Amino acid sequence: MTTQVMKNPDEIAKLFREQSQFPSLSRADIGPVITTQYGGKYSNIYTEWSQRDLERNEQVKFCRQYIVFHDDQSVVFSGPSGNCTEIKGVLLSRDSPSGDMKAVVRECNIKGEEKQFLEIWHKNSKVKCLNLTDLKKHGKVYEDDQFGSLVWSHSETHLLYVAEKRRPKAESFFKTESPESSPVGDEEEGIKVGKKDETVKGDQFVYYEDWGETLVSKSTPVLCVLDIEGSNVSVLEGIPDNISPGQAFWAPGDTGVVFVGWWHEPFRLGLRYCPNRKSSLFYVDLTSGKCDQLSDSSAVCSPRLSPDYCRIVYLECGVYGPHQQCCRLCMYDWYTKKTSIIVDVVNRPGEDGFTGIYSSMLSPMCWSADSQRVLVSCPQRSRKELLLIDTSTGSVTSLTSKSRIWGAGPCSLSTGT
C-alpha cells in the first residue's frame, strides 16, 4: 500500500470538497409501532444529519425519515420516506409518545435579536407557537446532552424542558435614563403596554460561574413546564438552590419530575468531560413542591424509566476519582423505594474477560419492551460492543462478539429515601 502526498492547493481543496459531501449521523428516533387496517405493522424512523456547507461556511443540519415494516420477529421491508429536508434553527425536537404531535424548540434571528420559540405540531400543521424570549419566564433553553431535556408527559398534555434561570437586566450606575415615550399610540391600537423590565444597577460586570467547556454561559438551570392547552409556562419550585437540575423526565403518573442534580460546590467548572462530579437522583412532587433525594451522593447520570413505569436504571461512579472511570449500573424501584446494583464496577477483569461498563450515557430507549433487560453500548478492550444486561440476574451478554455471557448478579445497595 502506497501513500500519496498531495502538495497542490487546488488538488487538496478538491479532495476536501469531495469529503465534505459525506454527512454524519447525529440522531435517530424510532416512532411507535403502527398497525395498518390489513394487520401489517410498521414504524417510522426519524434521523438527523450534519454536513459541511463550504459556500455558506457553516454546518448544515437536515433530517430524513425511513419506514420499516416488520412482523415483531424480523424486518419485512425498509426504505427512505421522501427526500432530505434542511432543519433551520432547530435546537430540540421530540415526538409525543403516540406519535401524533411533535414539539420543536427553534431559535430565530428577528431584526438582529436572537429569539427562541416553542412550537407544537400536529400532523401536518403548526397548532401552537410560543415566543419564549418575550415571555421572560427564564433564560435560553438548554439544548446540550448534559442538562438538556425536552420530554412529553405521559398524558401528552405538558412539556418539560430545561433552561437558564432568568436574571434581572444589569445596568451601569452611570447610565442616563431616556425619557419614556407615550404609550397612547399603542393603547389606541389595542396593545397592552407591559411594565418596564426589572434592572439592577452596577451588576453588569458580575461574574457567574458556568459549567465549563461546551457548557459556557450555562450556570443555573431550572426545570420548566409548558401546559399545552393553556399555553402557560411555569418554572418548577422546590429544587434546592445548591444544585443544578438536568436530564429530567416525567415520573410515573405525571405526579412529578425525576432529574439528576449536580452540586455547585466546590465548583461548577468542567462537567462535560468530568463525569465524576458529585450528583444524585432527585424527585420533585408537582403538588407539594417537595424535593426528595433518591440515590446516594455519588456521581450519577443518564436515568432511564422502564416501559412499565416501575424502575429507573442509571449509571454511577465514584466522586472525584479518575475521569471516564468504570461505572456501575444501578436500578431504583419506584414502588419499593429500594436501590440495587445490577452490574458493579470491575476493578480487574476476571477469567470471563468482562472489563466493566465504560460509558457516560445510556441510550434514551435502552430498555427492552418487557422491562427486563437493558442495552448498553460500551468498549470491551479494543472493541466497542453492544451489551444486553438482564436486570433480574445481572448477567451480561455481548450481542456483537460471539454472544459471550458474563455473570454478575444484582446486590442490594440501599433502601432509598
C-alpha positions as CSV (number, residue, x, y, z in Angstrom):
1,M,0.0,0.0,0.0
2,T,1.5,3.3,-1.1
3,T,0.8,6.7,0.4
4,Q,0.4,9.7,-1.9
5,V,1.3,13.1,-0.6
6,M,-0.7,16.0,-2.1
7,K,1.0,19.3,-2.4
8,N,-1.0,21.2,-5.0
9,P,-3.5,23.5,-3.2
10,D,-6.1,23.0,-5.9
11,E,-6.0,19.2,-5.5
12,I,-6.2,19.5,-1.7
13,A,-9.2,21.8,-2.0
14,K,-10.9,19.5,-4.4
15,L,-10.4,16.5,-2.1
16,F,-11.7,18.4,0.9
17,R,-14.8,19.5,-1.1
18,E,-15.4,15.9,-2.0
19,Q,-15.1,14.6,1.5
20,S,-17.3,17.4,2.8
21,Q,-20.2,15.9,0.8
22,F,-20.4,12.9,3.2
23,P,-22.9,13.7,6.0
24,S,-22.6,12.3,9.6
25,L,-25.5,10.9,11.6
26,S,-26.2,12.8,14.8
27,R,-29.5,11.4,15.9
28,A,-32.1,8.6,15.2
29,D,-35.5,8.2,16.8
30,I,-37.8,5.2,16.4
31,G,-41.5,6.0,16.4
32,P,-44.3,3.9,17.9
33,V,-45.5,0.7,16.2
34,I,-48.5,1.4,13.9
35,T,-50.8,-1.4,12.8
36,T,-52.5,-1.0,9.4
37,Q,-56.1,-1.9,8.6
38,Y,-54.7,-5.1,7.0
39,G,-52.8,-6.2,10.1
40,G,-49.3,-5.1,9.0
41,K,-47.0,-3.3,11.4
42,Y,-44.6,-0.5,10.7
43,S,-42.6,2.2,12.5
44,N,-41.2,5.5,11.3
45,I,-37.5,6.3,11.9
46,Y,-36.6,9.9,12.2
47,T,-32.9,10.7,11.6
48,E,-30.9,13.9,11.8
49,W,-27.6,14.5,9.9
50,S,-25.0,17.2,9.7
51,Q,-22.9,18.2,6.7
52,R,-20.4,21.0,6.0
53,D,-21.6,23.6,3.5
54,L,-18.4,25.3,2.2
55,E,-20.3,28.0,0.3
56,R,-22.2,29.2,3.3
57,N,-19.3,28.3,5.6
58,E,-21.4,26.6,8.2
59,Q,-22.5,23.2,9.4
60,V,-25.9,22.3,7.9
61,K,-28.4,20.1,9.7
62,F,-31.0,18.1,7.8
63,C,-33.5,15.3,8.5
64,R,-34.6,12.3,6.7
65,Q,-37.3,9.7,7.6
66,Y,-37.4,6.0,7.0
67,I,-40.3,3.5,7.2
68,V,-39.7,-0.1,8.5
69,F,-42.4,-2.8,8.1
70,H,-41.9,-5.7,10.5
71,D,-43.7,-8.7,12.0
72,D,-42.2,-8.4,15.5
73,Q,-39.6,-11.0,14.6
74,S,-37.8,-9.6,11.5
75,V,-37.8,-6.7,9.1
76,V,-40.1,-7.2,6.1
77,F,-39.2,-4.0,4.3
78,S,-37.4,-0.8,5.0
79,G,-36.6,2.3,3.0
80,P,-36.4,6.1,3.0
81,S,-39.7,8.0,3.0
82,G,-39.3,11.2,1.0
83,N,-36.2,13.4,0.5
84,C,-33.9,15.1,2.9
85,T,-35.1,18.4,4.4
86,E,-32.8,21.0,6.0
87,I,-33.5,21.9,9.6
88,K,-33.2,25.6,10.1
89,G,-32.7,26.9,13.7
90,V,-34.0,23.7,15.4
91,L,-32.4,23.3,18.8
92,L,-34.5,20.4,20.1
93,S,-37.4,18.3,18.8
94,R,-39.4,15.4,20.2
95,D,-42.3,13.4,19.1
96,S,-45.1,12.7,21.5
97,P,-45.5,9.1,22.8
98,S,-48.4,8.4,20.5
99,G,-46.6,10.0,17.5
100,D,-49.5,12.3,16.8
101,M,-47.7,15.5,17.9
102,K,-44.2,17.0,17.7
103,A,-42.5,19.6,19.9
104,V,-39.8,21.8,18.5
105,V,-37.6,24.5,20.1
106,R,-36.4,26.8,17.4
107,E,-34.0,29.8,17.5
108,C,-34.5,32.6,15.0
109,N,-32.9,36.0,14.4
110,I,-35.6,38.7,14.2
111,K,-34.4,42.2,13.4
112,G,-31.0,41.4,14.8
113,E,-32.2,39.9,18.0
114,E,-32.0,36.2,18.9
115,K,-35.3,34.7,19.9
116,Q,-36.4,31.2,20.9
117,F,-39.8,29.7,20.1
118,L,-41.5,26.6,21.3
119,E,-43.7,25.0,18.6
120,I,-46.3,22.3,18.8
121,W,-47.0,20.5,15.5
122,H,-50.0,18.2,14.9
123,K,-49.9,16.0,11.8
124,N,-49.1,18.5,9.0
125,S,-49.8,21.8,10.7
126,K,-48.4,24.0,13.5
127,V,-51.0,24.4,16.2
128,K,-49.1,26.4,18.7
129,C,-46.1,28.7,18.8
130,L,-44.8,30.4,22.0
131,N,-42.2,33.2,22.0
132,L,-40.2,32.0,25.0
133,T,-37.9,35.0,24.8
134,D,-40.8,37.5,25.2
135,L,-42.4,35.5,27.9
136,K,-39.4,36.2,30.1
137,K,-40.0,33.3,32.4
138,H,-36.5,32.0,32.0
139,G,-33.3,32.5,30.0
140,K,-32.2,30.4,27.0
141,V,-33.3,26.8,26.6
142,Y,-30.6,24.2,27.2
143,E,-30.0,22.1,24.0
144,D,-26.9,20.1,25.2
145,D,-26.7,16.5,26.1
146,Q,-25.5,17.1,29.6
147,F,-28.5,19.1,31.0
148,G,-30.9,19.4,28.1
149,S,-34.3,17.8,28.1
150,L,-37.5,18.1,26.0
151,V,-39.9,15.5,27.3
152,W,-43.7,14.9,26.8
153,S,-45.8,14.0,29.8
154,H,-47.3,10.5,29.6
155,S,-50.7,12.2,29.1
156,E,-49.3,14.4,26.3
157,T,-50.7,17.5,27.9
158,H,-47.5,19.0,29.2
159,L,-43.9,19.5,28.1
160,L,-40.8,19.5,30.3
161,Y,-37.6,21.3,29.4
162,V,-34.5,22.8,31.0
163,A,-33.5,26.5,30.6
164,E,-31.2,29.0,32.2
165,K,-32.6,30.9,35.3
166,R,-33.7,34.4,34.4
167,R,-31.7,37.2,35.9
168,P,-32.7,40.9,36.1
169,K,-31.1,43.1,33.5
170,A,-27.9,44.7,34.8
171,E,-27.0,48.3,34.1
172,S,-24.3,50.8,34.9
173,F,-24.7,53.3,37.7
174,F,-23.9,56.0,35.2
175,K,-26.4,55.1,32.6
176,T,-28.6,58.0,31.7
177,E,-32.3,57.2,31.7
178,S,-34.0,58.1,28.4
179,P,-37.4,59.8,28.7
180,E,-40.2,57.2,28.2
181,S,-42.3,57.6,25.2
182,S,-46.0,58.0,25.5
183,P,-47.9,54.7,25.2
184,V,-51.0,56.3,23.8
185,G,-50.4,55.1,20.3
186,D,-50.1,51.5,21.4
187,E,-53.2,51.7,23.5
188,E,-55.1,53.1,20.6
189,E,-54.2,50.0,18.6
190,G,-55.3,47.8,21.4
191,I,-51.9,46.7,22.5
192,K,-51.3,46.4,26.2
193,V,-48.2,48.2,27.5
194,G,-46.2,46.0,29.9
195,K,-44.1,47.1,32.8
196,K,-40.5,48.1,32.3
197,D,-38.0,45.2,32.7
198,E,-36.5,45.0,36.2
199,T,-33.0,46.2,36.2
200,V,-30.1,46.0,38.8
201,K,-27.7,48.9,38.9
202,G,-23.9,48.2,39.0
203,D,-24.1,44.4,38.3
204,Q,-23.1,44.5,34.6
205,F,-19.7,43.0,35.4
206,V,-20.7,40.4,38.0
207,Y,-19.2,37.0,37.2
208,Y,-21.5,33.9,37.2
209,E,-19.6,30.6,37.3
210,D,-20.7,28.3,34.4
211,W,-20.3,24.6,33.9
212,G,-17.2,24.7,31.7
213,E,-16.2,23.6,28.3
214,T,-19.1,23.2,25.8
215,L,-21.4,24.5,28.6
216,V,-20.2,28.1,28.7
217,S,-22.9,30.6,29.8
218,K,-24.8,27.7,31.4
219,S,-24.7,28.4,35.1
220,T,-28.1,27.9,36.9
221,P,-30.5,25.6,35.0
222,V,-34.2,25.5,36.0
223,L,-36.9,23.0,35.1
224,C,-39.7,24.4,33.1
225,V,-43.2,23.0,32.3
226,L,-45.5,24.1,29.4
227,D,-49.2,23.5,29.8
228,I,-50.1,22.9,26.2
229,E,-53.8,23.6,26.4
230,G,-53.4,26.8,28.4
231,S,-50.2,27.9,26.8
232,N,-48.8,28.6,30.2
233,V,-45.1,28.2,31.1
234,S,-44.0,27.8,34.7
235,V,-40.7,27.2,36.5
236,L,-40.8,24.4,39.0
237,E,-40.2,25.4,42.6
238,G,-38.8,23.3,45.5
239,I,-35.5,22.4,43.9
240,P,-32.5,23.2,46.2
241,D,-30.5,26.3,45.3
242,N,-27.2,24.5,45.7
243,I,-27.8,22.0,42.8
244,S,-28.2,22.3,39.0
245,P,-31.0,20.0,37.7
246,G,-30.8,18.3,34.3
247,Q,-31.6,15.1,32.4
248,A,-35.1,15.3,33.6
249,F,-38.2,13.2,32.8
250,W,-41.7,12.7,34.0
251,A,-42.4,10.4,36.9
252,P,-45.0,7.6,36.6
253,G,-48.4,9.1,36.6
254,D,-47.1,12.6,35.8
255,T,-47.1,13.2,39.6
256,G,-43.7,14.9,39.4
257,V,-40.3,15.1,37.8
258,V,-37.2,12.9,38.2
259,F,-33.9,14.6,37.5
260,V,-30.2,14.5,38.1
261,G,-28.9,17.3,40.4
262,W,-25.2,18.4,40.3
263,W,-23.9,20.1,43.4
264,H,-22.4,23.6,42.9
265,E,-19.7,23.1,45.5
266,P,-16.8,23.0,45.4
267,F,-17.1,24.5,41.9
268,R,-19.0,24.1,38.7
269,L,-16.1,24.2,36.2
270,G,-15.6,21.2,33.8
271,L,-18.7,19.0,34.0
272,R,-18.8,17.9,30.3
273,Y,-15.6,16.0,30.4
274,C,-15.6,15.4,34.1
275,P,-18.5,12.9,34.8
276,N,-17.1,12.3,38.3
277,R,-18.7,15.4,39.8
278,K,-20.9,15.0,42.8
279,S,-24.5,14.4,41.8
280,S,-27.6,12.4,42.8
281,L,-31.0,11.4,41.5
282,F,-33.9,13.6,42.8
283,Y,-37.7,13.7,42.6
284,V,-39.8,16.9,42.9
285,D,-43.5,16.5,43.5
286,L,-45.7,18.9,41.5
287,T,-48.4,19.1,44.1
288,S,-46.4,19.7,47.3
289,G,-43.2,21.1,45.8
290,K,-41.2,18.7,48.0
291,C,-37.9,17.5,46.6
292,D,-36.5,14.1,47.7
293,Q,-33.1,12.6,47.0
294,L,-33.5,9.1,45.6
295,S,-29.8,8.0,45.4
296,D,-26.6,8.4,47.4
297,S,-24.4,11.4,46.8
298,S,-22.0,9.9,44.3
299,A,-21.7,10.7,40.6
300,V,-24.8,9.6,38.7
301,C,-26.1,10.3,35.2
302,S,-28.4,9.1,32.4
303,P,-31.5,7.9,34.3
304,R,-34.0,5.9,32.2
305,L,-37.5,4.9,33.1
306,S,-38.7,1.4,32.2
307,P,-41.7,1.0,29.8
308,D,-43.8,-0.4,32.6
309,Y,-43.0,2.7,34.7
310,C,-41.8,0.6,37.6
311,R,-38.0,1.0,37.6
312,I,-35.2,3.5,36.8
313,V,-31.8,2.5,35.7
314,Y,-28.8,4.9,35.8
315,L,-25.0,4.9,35.7
316,E,-23.0,5.7,38.8
317,C,-19.3,6.1,39.5
318,G,-17.0,7.4,42.3
319,V,-16.8,11.1,43.0
320,Y,-13.5,12.9,42.2
321,G,-11.9,9.7,41.0
322,P,-10.4,9.1,37.6
323,H,-12.2,10.7,34.6
324,Q,-14.2,8.4,32.4
325,Q,-13.8,5.6,35.0
326,C,-15.6,2.3,35.2
327,C,-19.3,2.7,36.1
328,R,-21.8,0.6,37.9
329,L,-25.4,0.1,36.5
330,C,-27.9,0.8,39.3
331,M,-31.7,0.3,39.4
332,Y,-34.2,2.2,41.6
333,D,-37.6,0.6,42.2
334,W,-40.2,3.3,42.1
335,Y,-42.7,1.5,44.3
336,T,-40.5,-0.3,46.9
337,K,-38.0,2.7,47.0
338,K,-35.1,0.3,47.0
339,T,-31.9,0.6,45.0
340,S,-29.8,-2.3,43.7
341,I,-26.6,-2.7,41.8
342,I,-27.2,-4.6,38.6
343,V,-23.6,-4.6,37.3
344,D,-20.8,-3.5,39.7
345,V,-17.5,-1.8,39.0
346,V,-14.9,-4.1,37.6
347,N,-11.5,-3.2,39.1
348,R,-9.7,-6.0,37.3
349,P,-11.1,-8.3,34.6
350,G,-11.6,-11.9,35.6
351,E,-11.3,-15.1,33.6
352,D,-14.5,-14.3,31.7
353,G,-12.9,-11.2,30.2
354,F,-15.6,-8.7,31.1
355,T,-13.9,-5.3,31.6
356,G,-16.9,-3.4,33.1
357,I,-19.1,-0.6,31.8
358,Y,-17.2,2.4,30.5
359,S,-19.9,4.7,29.2
360,S,-21.1,8.2,30.1
361,M,-24.6,8.0,28.6
362,L,-27.3,5.4,28.2
363,S,-29.4,5.3,25.1
364,P,-32.8,7.1,25.5
365,M,-34.5,3.8,24.6
366,C,-32.2,1.3,26.3
367,W,-35.0,-0.7,27.9
368,S,-36.4,-3.8,26.2
369,A,-40.2,-3.9,25.7
370,D,-40.7,-6.4,28.6
371,S,-38.9,-4.0,31.1
372,Q,-36.5,-6.8,32.0
373,R,-33.3,-6.1,30.0
374,V,-31.2,-3.1,29.2
375,L,-29.0,-2.4,26.2
376,V,-25.6,-0.7,26.8
377,S,-23.0,0.3,24.2
378,C,-19.5,0.4,25.6
379,P,-15.9,-0.6,24.8
380,Q,-14.6,-4.0,25.8
381,R,-10.8,-3.9,25.4
382,S,-10.1,-2.8,21.8
383,R,-13.7,-3.3,20.6
384,K,-16.9,-1.3,21.1
385,E,-19.6,-3.9,21.9
386,L,-23.4,-3.9,22.4
387,L,-24.2,-5.5,25.8
388,L,-27.5,-6.9,26.9
389,I,-28.0,-6.8,30.7
390,D,-30.6,-8.8,32.5
391,T,-31.8,-6.7,35.4
392,S,-33.1,-9.7,37.4
393,T,-30.0,-11.8,37.2
394,G,-27.3,-9.3,36.4
395,S,-25.9,-11.4,33.6
396,V,-24.2,-9.5,30.7
397,T,-24.4,-10.8,27.2
398,S,-22.4,-9.4,24.3
399,L,-24.5,-9.2,21.1
400,T,-21.6,-8.3,18.9
401,S,-18.9,-10.7,20.0
402,K,-20.0,-14.3,19.7
403,S,-22.7,-13.8,22.3
404,R,-20.4,-14.2,25.3
405,I,-22.1,-14.2,28.6
406,W,-20.7,-12.8,31.9
407,G,-22.4,-13.5,35.2
408,A,-22.7,-10.7,37.6
409,G,-25.7,-10.9,39.8
410,P,-27.6,-7.9,41.4
411,C,-26.8,-6.9,45.0
412,S,-28.6,-4.6,47.5
413,L,-27.2,-1.1,47.7
414,S,-29.5,0.9,49.9
415,T,-33.2,1.2,50.9
416,G,-33.6,4.6,49.3
417,T,-35.5,7.5,50.9
